[in-house]
Structures are given as C-alpha cells and as structure tokens.
C-alpha cells in the first residue's frame, strides 16, 4: 500500500523542494540548465569570497564603500 502513495519531496533540509518538471523539460536541456545553475552558483560563491578578501586587505576602501552605501540608502526615496 505504501508503494501506491506518491513520493513526498524531501523537506528536511533548508532548501525548498524542487518543482516537478514537465516531460518537455526533463530532456537534455534540463541537464544543461542544471549544469548552468551549478556553474553560476560556484561563480557567485567565488565572487563573494573575493569581495570578502578585498574588504579584509583594503579596510579603508571597504569602510568608504560602506559609508557610500549607507548614504545612498538614507537618501533613497520610495
């Protein structure tokens, strides 16, 4: 009887459950899309790491950038 029940998505981790894909989306294009997403995620991780490193080795420039960002946010109008 348990075999007839549809599988439930794994929600034990913090990531949201993936959406079910249509038959047209599950072909070779889906693999390319997944590969592209993997490469993009890796790139963004490396980019954040590089920004953190730059902020550590150039504290004065990082502080000035934070101040400029705060000023932009204070003067921003909805």
N, C-alpha and C positions, 0 to 999 in steps of 0.2 A: 504494500500500500504506500509506503514511503517513496517507492520508486516512481509512482504516478504523479507525485506532487512536484510542481515546478521548483527549480533551484532558486534559492534566495540569494541575493548578492551579499558578498562579504562586507559587512559594515563595521567590523571590529577595529579596523584601522581608521586613522583620521581622514583619509582621502574619501571623497564621495564615490559612490558606486558608479561604474561606467554605464552609460546609456546603451540599451540594446541597439545593435546595428541592423540595418535593413539588408536584404540579400544583395542589393547592388553595391552596398558599402563594404561588404566583407571580403571583397576580392583583393587583387594585388595592390590596388590603390590604397586600401586600408593599411597595408603593411608599410607603404611609402609614407603615409600620413603619420603612423606611429613612429617611424624612424625619424621623420622631420621633427615631431614633437620631442623625441628623446634628444636629438641634437640641439634643439632650441633650449630645452631645459638645462642641458650641460653648458651651453653658451652663457645663459643667464646666471648660472651658479658661478662660472669663472669670472664673469663681468663684475658681480657683486664682490667676489673675493679680491679682484684687482682694485676696486674702488675703496674697499676697507684698507688694503695695503697702502694705497696712495694717501689715504687720510692719516694713517699711522706715521708714515715717513715725512709728510708735509703738514704738520699740525696747524701752522699758521694759515696756510691756504685753506685747509678744511674748516677752520673756525670762521674765516672770512666768508666762505661759501655758505656755512650755516647761518651766519648773520644776514647775508643777502636773501636767503630763502625765507627767513623769519620776516624780513621787511616786506618781501613780496606777499607773504600770507597776511600780514597785518593790513596792507593796503588793497588787498583783493576785495572786490565788491561782487556780491551775488547778483 
